[in-house]
Amino acid sequence: MTIYHIAHSLAEKIGGEITEFFLPGDFGEFCVGCTNCFVKTEKKCPHYRKLAPITEAMDAADVIILASPVYVFHATGAMKAFLDHYGYRWMVHSPEGSMFKKQGVCICTAAGAGTKSTNKDMADSLFFWGIAKIYKYGKGVAATDWNSVSEKKKHAIDKATTVIARKIMKRNGKVKPGLKTRGMFFVMHLMQRNGFNPKDMEHWKRQGWTENKRPWK
């Protein structure tokens, strides 16, 4: 599959241990809107146990790569269903502190157009999770499998992923959120001092984020 080849190639160029998951094979459940993750705990999610290995792997990773082919100008339903399960981790709720020191990559392929909107589907979640640095790469490959991709396009893909890998490795261990992320965090920091959801407020106060502590320091 073209999208897998690109994502795996990038991961190999970055180096280190690679942990891979495939949607919907490794996770394909739809969020049922029970709100347990928002008002109680994510452990009450009916899909918590199945999702846990992916959550643990993302929390342990230095770099998170999300990859999806373009389906009608957007990410696949499997990717959307997966990301829906992490709404409770958005900055407006209870973000995971380790995310603010990570880098993330969104990769998508299309026969032609739609890469921009598809990458945005995935990048929105990375941003609101607090990922410090986000890269996006979309490519119209005019093919449905890797063997059918032209040599010219393969060369362009190899060159682009090499550039991204070098940037990631250069920033490894010292990446910090940009102004947009810090600004969003500051707004949430003010809101959570007198928020509307007791669970979220407690999470922020427990981390020290409603005062002067920041997750990227």
N, C-alpha and C positions, 0 to 999 in steps of 0.2 A: 504494500500500500504506500502511495507516494507520501502522504503526511507522516506516516510512521518513519519512513526512511530519513526524512529531513530532521524530525525531532530526535531520533536516535543518533544520527550523525552529529548533531549539535551537542548532545549529551556526551558523546565520546570525545569530542574536541575539548570540552570543558574539563573532562577528566574526573577522577574520583569514583566513588561507588555509585552505580546507577540502579535505581529501583523503578520498575515500570508497572503501570496499571492500564488496563484496557477497558473502555466503556463500549457497550453495557455489560461486557463479560464479567468484569470484576465488581462492577456496581451499576445497577440499572433500575433502581427503584425511584418512583416518583414521590416527591414530598406530598404528604397528605394534608398539610395545613393544620396540624394538631396544636401548633404553637408551644409545645412542651419545651423546645430548645430555647425559646424566648422567655418564658415565664417560670419555668422550673429548672431543668437541666437538659443538655443535649443527650444525656444518658437515657432519658425517657423517650427519645425518638424511636419509633418502631424499627428503624433501620440502623440504629446505632452500632450494633455488633458487626454488621456487614461493612459499614463505612469506616469503622475504627482503624483497620490496618492502613488505609489510605491517609487518614488524618494523622496517624502516628508518623508515617513516612514523610508527609509534608512538613510536620513540625520539626523533624530531625534534619531535613534537607537544608542546604545552603542556597540551592536554586530550585525553583519550581517551574516546570515546563508544562504548559497546557497546549494541546494540539487538537485541531478539529478540521475536517474538510468543510467546505462551504455547502450548506443545505439551504436552498432558497434565500440566499444572501445573509444567512445567520449560522451560528454554531449548531451542531446536531442536537436533537432532542435529548440524547443521552448526556451530552456535556451540560446542557441547561439543567436537566434533572439533578445531576451531580452537584453543580454549583448552587442550586436552590437549597440544598441541605446545609449550606454554610452561611445562610442569612444571619444567623445569630452571632456570627463572628465579624460582621461588618462594624465599622467604627461607631456607628450610631447605637450599637448594642454592646457586645462583650468581645472585643477583638483579642486575639492571641498575641501577646507581647513579642514573641520571637519573630513574627512576620515583619516587624519594622527593621530587621537587620538582614533580610533576605533579598535576593534578586529573583525576578520572574520573567518568563518568556511566553509570549502567545504566538503560536504558529498556525497558519492555515493555508490550505491550497484550494484552488478552484479551477474548473475548466477554463473560466474566463474571469468574470467580475465577482464582486462580493467579499473580497478579502478584508477590506477596511471595516465593514460592519460586523463581520464575523470575529475579527480580532477584538473589536470593541466589546462584544458580548463577554469575552473572557477577561479582558483587561479591566473592565468595570469591577469585577469581583476582586482581582488582585489589588487594585487601588484601594477599595474599601476594606480589604483585609489589612491594609497598611504596608504592603510590600514596598520596600524602599526604592527599588529601581526596576522599571518594567521596560522590556524590549518587545517590539512587535515585528513579525515578519510574515508577510503574505505573498503568495506567488500564484499567478495564473499559469498553469502548466499545460493547458490544452491537451490533457491526457487523463486516463482513469487508472493507470498503473505506472510504476516507476520505469519499466522497460520501454514504455511508449513516450517518455519525456525526451525531448531533443537533447543532444549533447550540449548545445549552446545554453539551454536552460539549466541543465545539470551543472555546468561550469559556473553559471551565475549563482545558483543555489549554494554551491560549495564555497564560493568566494564570500557570499553574504553571511553564511553561518560561521565561517572562520573569523570574520570581523566581529560578530556578536560574541563568539566564544572568547576572543582576546579581551574584549571590553569587560566581560564578566570576570575573567580570571584576574584582570588588573584591579578590579574593585573588590575582589573576594576578601572578606574579613574586615573591610573598612567602609562598607557602603552605609549611607545614612539617607533617610527620606528627604525629598526635595521640599520646596516651599509649599507646593499645593497640598501635599500630604500633611505637612506640619500645620498648615492653616486649617485643614479639615479636623485634625486632631484637637487643635485649640478650641474650635467651635464646640466639638463634642465634650471636651473637658469642662467647658462652662455649663453646657446643658446638663451634664451628669451630676453636677453639684446639687441640683434640685430637679432631677429627672422625673420621668413618668413611669419607669419600670423598675421596681425595687431590686430585681435580680441584676440588672445592668448597673444600677447605681452602686450596689455592693461590690460588684466586680471592679469598677473603676476606683472606688475608695480603697479596696484591698490592695490594689496595685500601687496606690499612691499617686495615681494619675490626676485626681481632682485637685491635687496640690502641685508641687513642683517637680515631681519625678516624671521621667519620660522613658518610654520603652526602648528608645534607640541609644540611650546613654548607659 
